[in-house]
Amino acid sequence: MRRKPLAMGLVVATILCLVAVASPAPPARALVFNVTYGLSVVSAPAAFRAAFQDAINLYQTTYIDPITINIDVGWGEIDGNPLSPGNLGQSRTNQPGNFTYSQVRSALISDAKSAADSQAISTLGATDPTGGRAFRMSDAEAKALGLRVENAPGIDGWVGFSSTASYTFDPNNRAVAGEFDFISVAEHEIAEIMGRYGMTQNGCGATLCDSPIDLFRYTSPGNIDLNPENGSYFSIDSGNTNINTFNGTGGGDLSDWLGLTPDVFNHSLSRGNDPCSTTSANVKAVIGFYGVYDMVAQWEHDQITRPRSISVTEKLLGCSPMISRRAFFEASPLSYATVDKNNTRFLLIYSREDDIVEPATQSEKFLTGLKQAGFFARRIVVPGAGHFWSVTRSRSPAASALTPAPACYGSLRDNSRTRW
């Protein structure tokens, strides 16, 4: 991936293709994309629009910022111009102008919603770590941070896709030999319109300026990367934890990932590969220990048993069910207990004395759902044990972690359905 800076107020991004490399309505007050398809899209394959909408849906169901992002889409062109040679996808982003570190810091603090947000902003001190450099961001990111009117008109960005590359557009078959996964390319480019870019990519030319993402770019614990360097990484705890490594200076966008892990935000993409599904989905057996299988039920249980604490599910998903019930549904294993997936066997282990994860609304409800969908499912109820029975000492010998061990071993040793 490579980005070419333009004049102030506009930034362009591309993805190289030659390196080794029908929409539900969004919930109220959620992120909305206003998509305009250029005349060039008339000649795109029939599945193009549906696949692009699939990529849009990922963001509309993940983010809850009540803003509208206006995006223009081209096929074989971007904003009426040809794509740069060799590019699989390309983005062009409008920017509202320069901001100061103080403005960006205040906006990030005001916009914090999740535990991860709180962790990230806690690292932003009052002193500007860049020494006074200007900050730039996309129109869409400025909307999300309250630095621009949330439904301001006008195009926020353009994306274009190669009309000569061979793609798979099928959301259910994204790893096809000899073809690029179009949805991954679209997700990559859309994220750049949303603001996933930083230094050397934001139109400042030889005079470096920063974007919000650069405030979380580290070379080592406590040391922010102020200049393009190889090995810098994304971190929200002052560099102590490397969430992912940024692309280096050898070519491509600095704010893409280097490619050490499968991800649509890597700087390159290869044919026949869905970067989000390199792990086989053919799971033969699952063993669940005192698990949470229905996220909404756990949230409701926490409101009763721990009303003064934020539910673990809310901390994990970054919002409550009143903000996004779909997020809670899709994160619940119970939602995957359907007939088309019933080749996997389940062994659920739990205790009826568990006061943290209620067995009736979790393990037992999940077990019922699995059996209704035709799964081969069994359970082991550990008597007299609390939630952490597998790692704590219990007064009851029967509550030992060794109690279910023979069944666990047998389930892993034997792949036949007659084992349990």
C-alpha positions, 0 to 999 in steps of 0.5 A: 500500500502506498499513499501519495500526498496532494495539496492541503485538504486532500490526501490519496491512498493506494493498495498495490495488487502486485505485492505478495500480496442488500443492506439492513438499516443501521440502528438509530444514532449510529454511524451512517454511510451515504454512498454515491456510485459513480457512472463507472460502476455501471460497468462493474460486475453485478456482485460489486455493489452488494460486496461493497455494501457488505464492507460498509455494513462492517463499520455501520454495525461496529461503530456508534458515532452518530455521524454521516460519512459521504463517500464516492465509489468508482470502478477503474477510476477515482474521482474521475481520474485513473487509478495509479498503475498497479493499484488494486484499490485507492482512496482520496480523502478530504481534510478540514485543515490543521489542528493543534495537539491541544484540540486533538487531545481535548476531542479524544478525551471528550469522545472516549466511550470504552475502557480502551478509549479511557486507557488510550487517553490516559497516556495523553499528557498536557504537554505536546509530545510533537513539539508543536507540529500541526495535526491533520485528519480526515473529514470523517474523523473530524466529524467523529471527534466533534471537530466538524458538524456530524452531518456536514454535506459534501464528499468526505472521501473517494474510493476506487478499485481496479477494473482489471483485477480478478476478484471474489465478491462472495462474502461466504467464499472470500479465499478463492485461488487466483482471485483477490478478496474484494471485501477486504480491499473495500474494508481497507480503503473505507477505513482510510476515509474514516481516518486510518492514516498518519504522518507522511500520508496526510498531505504535509509533504517534506514538513512532517505533521501528525494525525491522531493515530500518531499519538499511539505510535511507539518505538519502545515503552514511553517513546513516541515515534516522531519520525518514520522508523521501521519497527514502530508499533501501535499501543494504547498503554504508553508503548508497554503493549504492542497491539500490532506493528506498523508498516516500515519505510520500505514502501507503502503507507506507514499506518498500515500494518506490516503484515505480521498477522492476518489483517485487512489493514496490512500493507499488501494483499495476495491472491486467493487469501482472505486475511481474516480467515487464515485459520481453519473453521473446521473445528471438531470439538469445543470444551467450554469452562463456565463460559458466557454464551449469551452476552445480553443475559450476562449483562442483565445478570450483572445489573442485578448482582453488581449494579455499581460495576460496569458489566464485563460484557460492556467492558468487552464490547465498549457499549451497552445493549441499549446502544447496540443489541446487534453487537451483543448478539453477534458476540454471543456463541449462542447466536452461532448454534444453528443447523448449518454449523452442527458438525462441531461437538461440544462439552460444557463444564460448569457448576450450578453454584456459580454466582458470577456466570449464571448457569441457567441463562448461560451453560444450560441455555446454550446446551439447549440451543445446541441440541435444538440445532442438532449439535452433539453436546454433553455437559459435566456439572461440577458439584459444590463449586463456585465460578473459579473452580478450575483454578482455586482450591475447594473444600469439596474433593468433587469440585476439583479441576480433576473431576472433568479431566477424563471426559476432557481427555476422551473428547480430544482423543476420540473424534467419533460421535459415540464417545460421550 
